[in-house]
Amino acid sequence: MTRDLDLLGQFTRDHSQDAFTALVNRHVNLVYSAALRQVRSPQLAEEVSQSVFSDLARNAGKLKPDTILTAWLYQVARRTAIDVVRREARRQLREQIASEMNAMNATTADWTHIEPFLDEAMHTLDETDRAAVLLRYFENKSLREVGATLGTSDDAAQKRVSRGVERLREFFTKRNVTVGAGGLVVLISANAIQAAPAGLAAGISSAALAAAATGTGTTLTLLKLMTMTKLQAAIIGAVVVAGVATPLVVQHQAKLREENQSLRQQIAQLKTDNEGLAGRVAQLKHAPAPRVAASSATNPPVAQSPYEQLQAFLDSRLAPSREEIEASLQQNRPAKPPDALSRKEIEAYLQQNKRNAESLLAAYRMSHDQSYLREAATNFPNTPAVQFAIIADKVFPEEQRQWIDAFKASSPDNALAWYFSALDYFNSKQPDLAVRELAEATHQQSFDTYAAQADQAVEEMCDLAGWPPLAAKAWAPSSESASYLPSLKNLANQMMQTQQQDLTQGDAASANSMASMGMVLGNILRAGGPIDQLVGIAIEKKILGQLDPAVNYDFLGRPVSEVLAELDRQKQAIRDALNTRDQLLPTLNEAELASYFERKKLYGEVNAVLWLQSKHSQP
């Protein structure tokens, strides 16, 4: 029988396909069996086997004369199988997080039933209750501000607001407009105050000042003008500019549409860049870049690229044990990697930083040891990042409500605090309070997961432990926890169930208001990283899927079918961009890699990928 190396020599010298086929037939059972024991999947084992023999074909001329091919193939099969297991584990985790979520239907058309009677309904309230409702839902003030203005406590203000809303709801019910208290406050908050035409305020001010200077009597004195509510000013504005027919747009809806338009432009540019990169990516796929180097005992080491060196270092610190890999495959779950840093390395960083809140959160993130988080909770209970981590990871489930209230008090502008609160109220069977919190969340401008501070702390911890600088930069954002996403998924499911209950009871207005708030949640998530964006798209697609595809709803500005098609294009563009990123990263030099990971930390992965594509796109 011809020796392995003789067949390999024929293939190298003469490009003999028969010789290479003979080698494959001789060793394929060995390679396939070794791969199957690792990956536990016939399909993946076939993929590994194909990759191993592709590596052999690329490296045939580099093997030393004394190479034992059986041992070489076995070692390459093992390493390749482990790479596949890790890849599959990452894929399963991404798919689990970004799985399509059940959501809800949305429309703001029911405002047309509320608007004609709203001012008449407000007039039926007593003066104090009317003032409380105006401050709370027309001017979107907090209960604390309402109480201060009325000269009462927060609780007293809440009672007056609730009483006023209930009387409004009863008023509309008598006029055959069925709406729940929660749906009513959402509709009022979103639609009662509209933006006055540009320049109107300046014109009114000038006229009022001129009238005051001349002493002539006018219907509206300057003093009355200064004490008007926003609603009254809008009504007067409509009278002053009676000839103007341009519809007014709700401020926060206009902002969302502007952001959506910006995102659509970025995605369009993304797809253009992808097309320009197609040739380069095709070349990369066929470039002779061996995935696994030959054993150093029989062959000289192959020079690794900076990216390969980075991957090799991270694998040495994060590779799951064989036992863990086998257990994960049996249980159909992602394999759990070991801790990236030892306890000694973590404690050294904590000592250097005097165990402050940021260092304790970084220690928890690197070790998953809740004792660090409990220590942070004890010593820094008023720090928003600590409160967020405690709530997201449910460290103190029996005290969840207290921590949520503390988070709302310390970070009232962070929508996440209100979303956490809404979920907790849903879980405790208090849907009315949950709706109230959802309405608050839609008015907040911030959505902060405190990831930037955590990334910086983890990078510093890895630097202190002696990691290569590039590895520290790369690993810091990769260690980020997305524990808030399952909570938001649960919240979306609760919102959907509430919407279905409202529809069953014939309360279409409340059901549509709930759907509208779900759209806001989807928009917020689509401003985040790729995983957040995919989850946000999933929410919006489910919502839009319940609507008439041919209808042009007010909050969309175009037919549902067009929006759904655009969301599908955006979703594919995100996946295309990530695939292109995965193709380009191995080609970067060390400086480019460092710049990419720095941009990812500072500006988010989406902007980092856009920079990467612009830098490497063909002219």
C-alpha positions as semicolon CSV with decimal commas, in nm:
position;residue;x (nm);y (nm);z (nm)
1;M;0,000;0,000;0,000
2;T;0,131;0,340;-0,094
3;R;0,244;0,547;0,206
4;D;0,046;0,854;0,308
5;L;0,336;1,090;0,242
6;D;0,394;0,940;-0,101
7;L;0,033;1,007;-0,193
8;L;0,066;1,354;-0,048
9;G;0,379;1,407;-0,259
10;Q;0,194;1,306;-0,575
11;F;-0,079;1,553;-0,492
12;T;0,170;1,832;-0,421
13;R;0,393;1,774;-0,726
14;D;0,144;1,655;-0,986
15;H;-0,184;1,790;-0,849
16;S;-0,311;1,435;-0,861
17;Q;-0,675;1,427;-0,760
18;D;-0,664;1,047;-0,747
19;A;-0,387;1,057;-0,487
20;F;-0,577;1,305;-0,271
21;T;-0,899;1,103;-0,307
22;A;-0,711;0,795;-0,189
23;L;-0,598;0,985;0,123
24;V;-0,952;1,101;0,193
25;N;-1,092;0,749;0,157
26;R;-0,820;0,613;0,383
27;H;-0,869;0,859;0,671
28;V;-1,223;0,991;0,641
29;N;-1,362;0,746;0,897
30;L;-1,102;0,854;1,152
31;V;-1,167;1,224;1,099
32;Y;-1,547;1,190;1,092
33;S;-1,553;0,979;1,409
34;A;-1,325;1,216;1,599
35;A;-1,543;1,510;1,494
36;L;-1,869;1,333;1,577
37;R;-1,755;1,261;1,932
38;Q;-1,697;1,633;1,982
39;V;-1,992;1,793;1,803
40;R;-2,253;1,516;1,851
41;S;-2,421;1,608;1,524
42;P;-2,375;1,414;1,196
43;Q;-2,426;1,730;0,990
44;L;-2,167;1,927;1,188
45;A;-1,929;1,630;1,181
46;E;-1,949;1,630;0,802
47;E;-1,872;2,002;0,803
48;V;-1,570;1,947;1,026
49;S;-1,445;1,661;0,807
50;Q;-1,468;1,874;0,494
51;S;-1,281;2,156;0,667
52;V;-1,004;1,922;0,788
53;F;-0,931;1,783;0,443
54;S;-0,948;2,134;0,297
55;D;-0,677;2,230;0,547
56;L;-0,477;1,926;0,438
57;A;-0,500;2,032;0,074
58;R;-0,379;2,384;0,157
59;N;-0,097;2,266;0,384
60;A;0,017;1,958;0,188
61;G;0,340;2,117;0,072
62;K;0,430;2,243;0,420
63;L;0,429;1,910;0,607
64;K;0,769;1,775;0,709
65;P;0,885;1,441;0,571
66;D;0,849;1,269;0,908
67;T;0,489;1,383;0,964
68;I;0,252;1,110;1,079
69;L;-0,054;1,206;0,880
70;T;-0,297;1,011;1,099
71;A;-0,185;1,206;1,407
72;W;-0,191;1,535;1,216
73;L;-0,545;1,479;1,087
74;Y;-0,668;1,371;1,429
75;Q;-0,530;1,683;1,597
76;V;-0,671;1,916;1,331
77;A;-1,010;1,742;1,351
78;R;-1,019;1,793;1,727
79;R;-0,931;2,161;1,709
80;T;-1,172;2,229;1,425
81;A;-1,454;2,049;1,608
82;I;-1,398;2,261;1,918
83;D;-1,415;2,576;1,701
84;V;-1,745;2,457;1,555
85;V;-1,887;2,381;1,899
86;R;-1,800;2,733;2,015
87;R;-1,946;2,885;1,702
88;E;-2,267;2,690;1,744
89;A;-2,286;2,789;2,110
90;R;-2,258;3,156;2,018
91;R;-2,515;3,115;1,742
92;Q;-2,762;2,942;1,974
93;L;-2,725;3,222;2,229
94;R;-2,778;3,493;1,967
95;E;-3,084;3,318;1,830
96;Q;-3,225;3,269;2,178
97;I;-3,189;3,638;2,262
98;A;-3,309;3,767;1,925
99;S;-3,597;3,520;1,884
100;E;-3,912;3,662;1,735
101;M;-4,134;3,799;2,013
102;N;-4,513;3,803;2,025
103;A;-4,629;4,159;2,032
104;M;-4,935;4,359;1,964
105;N;-5,148;4,571;1,732
106;A;-5,121;4,950;1,729
107;T;-5,315;5,256;1,611
108;T;-5,381;5,610;1,729
109;A;-5,707;5,644;1,537
110;D;-5,912;5,633;1,862
111;W;-5,789;5,981;1,950
112;T;-6,042;6,103;1,695
113;H;-6,320;5,980;1,927
114;I;-6,168;6,145;2,235
115;E;-6,063;6,480;2,089
116;P;-6,408;6,635;2,016
117;F;-6,526;6,587;2,376
118;L;-6,203;6,632;2,571
119;D;-6,240;6,998;2,668
120;E;-6,606;6,954;2,758
121;A;-6,508;6,655;2,973
122;M;-6,232;6,854;3,143
123;H;-6,483;7,127;3,223
124;T;-6,692;6,881;3,428
125;L;-6,405;6,828;3,676
126;D;-6,372;7,045;3,983
127;E;-6,098;7,304;3,971
128;T;-5,835;7,110;4,171
129;D;-5,889;6,778;3,993
130;R;-5,876;6,956;3,657
131;A;-5,548;7,123;3,752
132;A;-5,404;6,786;3,864
133;V;-5,492;6,618;3,532
134;L;-5,358;6,911;3,331
135;L;-5,027;6,909;3,515
136;R;-4,991;6,531;3,506
137;Y;-5,095;6,437;3,153
138;F;-5,107;6,761;2,952
139;E;-4,774;6,893;3,077
140;N;-4,631;6,549;3,170
141;K;-4,513;6,652;3,515
142;S;-4,418;6,396;3,778
143;L;-4,644;6,330;4,076
144;R;-4,392;6,506;4,295
145;E;-4,420;6,821;4,079
146;V;-4,799;6,797;4,072
147;G;-4,811;6,770;4,450
148;A;-4,574;7,063;4,494
149;T;-4,781;7,281;4,260
150;L;-5,107;7,191;4,437
151;G;-4,949;7,218;4,782
152;T;-5,020;6,851;4,867
153;S;-4,827;6,526;4,909
154;D;-4,740;6,287;4,625
155;D;-5,006;6,043;4,745
156;A;-5,273;6,311;4,759
157;A;-5,178;6,423;4,408
158;Q;-5,204;6,065;4,284
159;K;-5,553;6,031;4,432
160;R;-5,670;6,354;4,267
161;V;-5,523;6,250;3,931
162;S;-5,680;5,902;3,950
163;R;-6,018;6,049;4,051
164;G;-6,006;6,299;3,767
165;V;-5,918;6,032;3,509
166;E;-6,198;5,806;3,630
167;R;-6,451;6,089;3,597
168;L;-6,326;6,162;3,246
169;R;-6,362;5,794;3,156
170;E;-6,722;5,796;3,288
171;F;-6,794;6,107;3,082
172;F;-6,677;5,939;2,761
173;T;-6,865;5,617;2,843
174;K;-7,192;5,812;2,856
175;R;-7,118;5,928;2,502
176;N;-7,058;5,573;2,377
177;V;-6,680;5,610;2,372
178;T;-6,547;5,303;2,554
179;V;-6,196;5,347;2,689
180;G;-6,011;5,223;2,995
181;A;-5,840;5,456;3,239
182;G;-5,498;5,341;3,124
183;G;-5,580;5,386;2,757
184;L;-5,727;5,729;2,821
185;V;-5,420;5,868;2,992
186;V;-5,197;5,737;2,714
187;L;-5,412;5,900;2,447
188;I;-5,419;6,229;2,634
189;S;-5,046;6,229;2,704
190;A;-4,961;6,153;2,344
191;N;-5,208;6,379;2,165
192;A;-5,346;6,659;2,382
193;I;-5,053;6,896;2,331
194;Q;-4,943;6,970;1,977
195;A;-4,659;7,183;1,848
196;A;-4,769;7,536;1,762
197;P;-4,666;7,675;1,423
198;A;-4,311;7,805;1,402
199;G;-4,289;8,174;1,490
200;L;-4,629;8,190;1,660
201;A;-4,485;8,242;2,008
202;A;-4,264;8,527;1,890
203;G;-4,555;8,689;1,708
204;I;-4,784;8,668;2,010
205;S;-4,512;8,803;2,239
206;S;-4,450;9,099;2,012
207;A;-4,821;9,179;1,984
208;A;-4,875;9,145;2,357
209;L;-4,581;9,368;2,443
210;A;-4,694;9,627;2,193
211;A;-5,042;9,623;2,340
212;A;-4,903;9,661;2,690
213;A;-4,687;9,954;2,581
214;T;-4,979;10,142;2,425
215;G;-5,220;10,056;2,705
216;T;-5,490;9,945;2,459
217;G;-5,729;9,678;2,574
218;T;-5,705;9,335;2,418
219;T;-5,895;9,012;2,470
220;L;-5,578;8,851;2,605
221;T;-5,365;9,056;2,840
222;L;-4,998;8,979;2,888
223;L;-5,066;8,848;3,239
224;K;-5,327;8,602;3,112
225;L;-5,097;8,492;2,833
226;M;-4,819;8,414;3,081
227;T;-5,049;8,198;3,293
228;M;-5,194;7,994;3,007
229;T;-5,153;7,620;2,999
230;K;-4,998;7,464;2,691
231;L;-5,339;7,341;2,580
232;Q;-5,493;7,689;2,599
233;A;-5,201;7,837;2,407
234;A;-5,247;7,579;2,134
235;I;-5,619;7,661;2,108
236;I;-5,549;8,033;2,083
237;G;-5,280;7,962;1,826
238;A;-5,536;7,778;1,616
239;V;-5,764;8,085;1,626
240;V;-5,485;8,327;1,541
241;V;-5,374;8,124;1,241
242;A;-5,719;8,011;1,132
243;G;-5,619;8,011;0,768
244;V;-5,338;7,764;0,817
245;A;-5,442;7,412;0,720
246;T;-5,119;7,225;0,783
247;P;-5,181;6,949;1,041
248;L;-4,979;6,966;1,362
249;V;-4,761;6,671;1,458
250;V;-4,715;6,526;1,804
251;Q;-4,365;6,610;1,915
252;H;-4,248;6,273;2,029
253;Q;-4,395;6,098;1,724
254;A;-4,213;6,340;1,496
255;K;-3,891;6,264;1,680
256;L;-3,944;5,888;1,631
257;R;-4,012;5,929;1,261
258;E;-3,699;6,141;1,225
259;E;-3,492;5,873;1,396
260;N;-3,649;5,604;1,179
261;Q;-3,567;5,802;0,865
262;S;-3,207;5,840;0,980
263;L;-3,183;5,468;1,045
264;R;-3,329;5,388;0,704
265;Q;-3,065;5,609;0,540
266;Q;-2,788;5,434;0,734
267;I;-2,921;5,093;0,637
268;A;-2,942;5,195;0,272
269;Q;-2,581;5,309;0,286
270;L;-2,495;4,983;0,460
271;K;-2,638;4,776;0,175
272;T;-2,453;4,988;-0,080
273;D;-2,128;4,928;0,106
274;N;-2,204;4,555;0,122
275;E;-2,244;4,539;-0,254
276;G;-1,913;4,715;-0,297
277;L;-1,748;4,463;-0,067
278;A;-1,886;4,159;-0,245
279;G;-1,577;4,109;-0,459
280;R;-1,343;4,148;-0,164
281;V;-1,538;3,905;0,051
282;A;-1,546;3,649;-0,232
283;Q;-1,169;3,670;-0,255
284;L;-1,134;3,625;0,119
285;K;-1,345;3,312;0,110
286;H;-1,107;3,148;-0,138
287;A;-0,782;3,285;-0,004
288;P;-0,532;3,020;0,116
289;A;-0,561;3,087;0,491
290;P;-0,527;2,761;0,689
291;R;-0,765;2,750;0,982
292;V;-0,549;2,520;1,197
293;A;-0,171;2,508;1,204
294;A;0,014;2,178;1,194
295;S;0,154;2,031;1,513
296;S;0,461;2,221;1,624
297;A;0,633;1,893;1,702
298;T;0,659;1,799;1,334
299;N;0,627;2,126;1,142
300;P;0,751;2,483;1,181
301;P;0,487;2,722;1,322
302;V;0,288;2,923;1,069
303;A;0,294;3,299;1,129
304;Q;-0,042;3,408;1,269
305;S;-0,223;3,728;1,182
306;P;-0,306;3,972;1,466
307;Y;-0,665;3,850;1,463
308;E;-0,556;3,485;1,483
309;Q;-0,324;3,571;1,771
310;L;-0,613;3,746;1,944
311;Q;-0,842;3,447;1,897
312;A;-0,575;3,207;2,017
313;F;-0,523;3,407;2,337
314;L;-0,895;3,433;2,411
315;D;-0,938;3,062;2,343
316;S;-0,662;2,983;2,589
317;R;-0,850;3,179;2,858
318;L;-1,208;3,098;2,766
319;A;-1,218;2,752;2,610
320;P;-1,483;2,534;2,777
321;S;-1,361;2,206;2,920
322;R;-1,432;1,883;2,735
323;E;-1,676;1,783;3,010
324;E;-1,867;2,111;2,974
325;I;-1,883;2,080;2,596
326;E;-2,023;1,727;2,621
327;A;-2,276;1,833;2,884
328;S;-2,391;2,131;2,678
329;L;-2,443;1,917;2,369
330;Q;-2,640;1,658;2,564
331;Q;-2,857;1,931;2,718
332;N;-2,889;2,129;2,393
333;R;-2,760;2,452;2,544
334;P;-2,462;2,682;2,484
335;A;-2,140;2,567;2,647
336;K;-2,042;2,774;2,951
337;P;-1,689;2,912;2,930
338;P;-1,469;2,932;3,240
339;D;-1,406;3,261;3,418
340;A;-1,182;3,482;3,208
341;L;-0,987;3,597;3,517
342;S;-0,884;3,414;3,831
343;R;-1,013;3,519;4,170
344;K;-0,664;3,646;4,257
345;E;-0,658;3,870;3,947
346;I;-1,004;4,006;4,025
347;E;-0,917;4,079;4,388
348;A;-0,603;4,265;4,279
349;Y;-0,817;4,500;4,067
350;L;-1,066;4,550;4,351
351;Q;-0,786;4,638;4,590
352;Q;-0,638;4,887;4,344
353;N;-0,977;5,058;4,306
354;K;-1,068;5,042;4,676
355;R;-1,366;4,817;4,600
356;N;-1,573;5,103;4,460
357;A;-1,907;5,042;4,290
358;E;-1,768;5,029;3,938
359;S;-1,496;4,778;4,028
360;L;-1,741;4,551;4,213
361;L;-1,976;4,550;3,913
362;A;-1,685;4,463;3,686
363;A;-1,584;4,181;3,922
364;Y;-1,937;4,042;3,910
365;R;-1,945;4,068;3,532
366;M;-1,617;3,875;3,498
367;S;-1,689;3,608;3,760
368;H;-2,072;3,587;3,776
369;D;-2,025;3,562;4,153
370;Q;-2,325;3,736;4,311
371;S;-2,131;3,801;4,631
372;Y;-1,965;4,093;4,449
373;L;-2,303;4,231;4,348
374;R;-2,438;4,190;4,700
375;E;-2,138;4,378;4,834
376;A;-2,208;4,658;4,586
377;A;-2,573;4,662;4,695
378;T;-2,474;4,694;5,059
379;N;-2,213;4,966;5,014
380;F;-2,356;5,160;4,718
381;P;-2,735;5,113;4,724
382;N;-2,805;5,454;4,564
383;T;-2,580;5,406;4,260
384;P;-2,799;5,368;3,947
385;A;-2,568;5,112;3,780
386;V;-2,583;4,895;4,093
387;Q;-2,962;4,926;4,110
388;F;-2,990;4,832;3,743
389;A;-2,776;4,518;3,787
390;I;-2,966;4,412;4,101
391;I;-3,301;4,444;3,923
392;A;-3,196;4,293;3,588
393;D;-3,040;3,987;3,752
394;K;-3,309;3,956;4,025
395;V;-3,053;3,928;4,304
396;F;-3,309;4,012;4,574
397;P;-3,642;3,889;4,432
398;E;-3,827;3,954;4,757
399;E;-3,710;4,318;4,748
400;Q;-3,753;4,375;4,374
401;R;-4,018;4,646;4,417
402;Q;-3,804;4,844;4,665
403;W;-3,506;4,835;4,430
404;I;-3,720;4,939;4,134
405;D;-3,861;5,237;4,325
406;A;-3,508;5,337;4,424
407;F;-3,397;5,310;4,060
408;K;-3,687;5,531;3,949
409;A;-3,595;5,789;4,213
410;S;-3,226;5,798;4,119
411;S;-3,278;5,780;3,740
412;P;-3,624;5,918;3,658
413;D;-3,521;5,993;3,298
414;N;-3,413;5,633;3,228
415;A;-3,695;5,451;3,051
416;L;-3,559;5,118;3,174
417;A;-3,656;5,204;3,532
418;W;-4,018;5,251;3,427
419;Y;-4,018;4,939;3,209
420;F;-3,886;4,733;3,501
421;S;-4,158;4,884;3,718
422;A;-4,430;4,804;3,464
423;L;-4,317;4,442;3,443
424;D;-4,318;4,409;3,820
425;Y;-4,672;4,548;3,839
426;F;-4,786;4,308;3,568
427;N;-4,631;4,019;3,760
428;S;-4,810;4,128;4,079
429;K;-5,147;4,144;3,898
430;Q;-5,174;4,523;3,903
431;P;-5,227;4,604;3,533
432;D;-5,357;4,957;3,590
433;L;-5,034;5,055;3,765
434;A;-4,836;4,878;3,494
435;V;-5,008;5,086;3,224
436;R;-4,929;5,400;3,419
437;E;-4,558;5,308;3,427
438;L;-4,556;5,224;3,057
439;A;-4,697;5,568;2,983
440;E;-4,414;5,720;3,187
441;A;-4,156;5,514;2,999
442;T;-4,271;5,648;2,663
443;H;-4,191;6,004;2,774
444;Q;-3,834;5,938;2,891
445;Q;-3,541;6,038;2,671
446;S;-3,280;5,797;2,809
447;F;-3,234;5,420;2,781
448;D;-2,914;5,351;2,973
449;T;-2,779;5,003;3,050
450;Y;-2,452;5,148;3,189
451;A;-2,256;4,931;2,947
452;A;-1,993;5,194;2,862
453;Q;-1,874;5,230;3,222
454;A;-1,870;4,852;3,266
455;D;-1,672;4,798;2,944
456;Q;-1,406;5,044;3,058
457;A;-1,375;4,880;3,401
458;V;-1,344;4,530;3,252
459;E;-1,077;4,649;3,009
460;E;-0,879;4,800;3,298
461;M;-0,915;4,477;3,496
462;C;-0,780;4,270;3,206
463;D;-0,492;4,518;3,156
464;L;-0,395;4,483;3,521
465;A;-0,402;4,103;3,487
466;G;-0,140;4,125;3,213
467;W;-0,360;4,062;2,911
468;P;-0,234;4,192;2,574
469;P;-0,391;4,537;2,522
470;L;-0,576;4,423;2,210
471;A;-0,727;4,125;2,393
472;A;-0,843;4,349;2,678
473;K;-1,012;4,586;2,431
474;A;-1,177;4,301;2,242
475;W;-1,302;4,111;2,545
476;A;-1,449;4,401;2,743
477;P;-1,760;4,458;2,525
478;S;-1,792;4,082;2,461
479;S;-1,842;4,023;2,833
480;E;-2,140;4,258;2,844
481;S;-2,456;4,114;2,995
482;A;-2,787;4,145;2,812
483;S;-2,991;4,034;3,111
484;Y;-3,238;4,318;3,057
485;L;-3,355;4,173;2,723
486;P;-3,540;3,872;2,872
487;S;-3,717;4,115;3,106
488;L;-3,826;4,330;2,812
489;K;-3,938;4,017;2,628
490;N;-4,154;3,923;2,926
491;L;-4,288;4,277;2,939
492;A;-4,386;4,262;2,572
493;N;-4,570;3,936;2,631
494;Q;-4,758;4,091;2,922
495;M;-4,851;4,389;2,709
496;M;-4,981;4,156;2,439
497;Q;-5,196;3,966;2,688
498;T;-5,337;4,291;2,824
499;Q;-5,418;4,407;2,474
500;Q;-5,601;4,082;2,400
501;Q;-5,803;4,118;2,720
502;D;-5,898;4,474;2,626
503;L;-6,012;4,359;2,282
504;T;-6,216;4,077;2,434
505;Q;-6,389;4,329;2,659
506;G;-6,460;4,560;2,365
507;D;-6,212;4,826;2,483
508;A;-6,046;4,894;2,148
509;A;-5,899;5,226;2,261
510;S;-5,705;5,071;2,549
511;A;-5,592;4,785;2,328
512;N;-5,461;5,021;2,063
513;S;-5,291;5,240;2,322
514;M;-5,109;4,935;2,456
515;A;-4,997;4,851;2,105
516;S;-4,876;5,208;2,055
517;M;-4,656;5,179;2,362
518;G;-4,519;4,852;2,226
519;M;-4,413;5,035;1,910
520;V;-4,227;5,288;2,123
521;L;-4,044;5,004;2,298
522;G;-3,945;4,857;1,962
523;N;-3,813;5,194;1,843
524;I;-3,606;5,236;2,157
525;L;-3,442;4,897;2,116
526;R;-3,365;4,966;1,751
527;A;-3,136;5,248;1,863
528;G;-2,905;4,996;2,036
529;G;-2,661;4,731;1,922
530;P;-2,732;4,462;1,661
531;I;-2,901;4,221;1,903
532;D;-3,117;4,500;2,047
533;Q;-3,203;4,609;1,693
534;L;-3,311;4,261;1,589
535;V;-3,530;4,230;1,898
536;G;-3,681;4,574;1,830
537;I;-3,752;4,480;1,469
538;A;-3,917;4,158;1,587
539;I;-4,146;4,355;1,819
540;E;-4,248;4,601;1,549
541;K;-4,307;4,328;1,291
542;K;-4,539;4,145;1,527
543;I;-4,728;4,466;1,599
544;L;-4,760;4,560;1,233
545;G;-4,860;4,205;1,144
546;Q;-5,189;4,260;1,328
547;L;-5,277;4,566;1,121
548;D;-5,438;4,602;0,781
549;P;-5,141;4,601;0,541
550;A;-5,312;4,838;0,299
551;V;-5,394;5,109;0,555
552;N;-5,181;5,420;0,602
553;Y;-5,193;5,469;0,980
554;D;-5,117;5,811;1,127
555;F;-4,826;5,694;1,339
556;L;-4,659;5,528;1,037
557;G;-4,707;5,785;0,766
558;R;-4,726;5,516;0,495
559;P;-4,897;5,179;0,435
560;V;-4,820;4,894;0,674
561;S;-4,699;4,675;0,387
562;E;-4,424;4,926;0,303
563;V;-4,308;4,945;0,663
564;L;-4,299;4,565;0,695
565;A;-4,093;4,538;0,378
566;E;-3,854;4,804;0,506
567;L;-3,813;4,620;0,839
568;D;-3,729;4,300;0,650
569;R;-3,466;4,488;0,451
570;Q;-3,322;4,638;0,766
571;K;-3,305;4,300;0,936
572;Q;-3,123;4,146;0,640
573;A;-2,890;4,445;0,617
574;I;-2,792;4,400;0,983
575;R;-2,716;4,032;0,926
576;D;-2,523;4,114;0,608
577;A;-2,319;4,376;0,794
578;L;-2,231;4,130;1,072
579;N;-2,131;3,868;0,817
580;T;-1,912;4,121;0,638
581;R;-1,759;4,220;0,971
582;D;-1,672;3,857;1,038
583;Q;-1,505;3,836;0,698
584;L;-1,305;4,159;0,735
585;L;-1,182;4,135;1,096
586;P;-0,928;3,859;1,017
587;T;-0,771;4,083;0,750
588;L;-0,703;4,383;0,980
589;N;-0,366;4,474;1,118
590;E;-0,318;4,531;1,490
591;A;-0,373;4,907;1,475
592;E;-0,695;4,866;1,277
593;L;-0,823;4,601;1,518
594;A;-0,750;4,827;1,815
595;S;-0,934;5,114;1,645
596;Y;-1,234;4,893;1,568
597;F;-1,271;4,771;1,927
598;E;-1,220;5,123;2,063
599;R;-1,497;5,254;1,839
600;K;-1,719;4,965;1,942
601;K;-1,669;5,060;2,307
602;L;-1,722;5,434;2,258
603;Y;-1,989;5,449;1,987
604;G;-2,148;5,103;1,977
605;E;-2,108;4,810;1,742
606;V;-2,328;4,950;1,467
607;N;-2,111;5,259;1,422
608;A;-1,795;5,049;1,450
609;V;-1,914;4,820;1,170
610;L;-2,008;5,120;0,955
611;W;-1,657;5,258;1,005
612;L;-1,507;4,921;0,917
613;Q;-1,706;4,900;0,597
614;S;-1,628;5,256;0,491
615;K;-1,258;5,195;0,550
616;H;-1,243;4,876;0,345
617;S;-1,508;4,937;0,080
618;Q;-1,387;4,954;-0,276
619;P;-1,407;5,294;-0,450
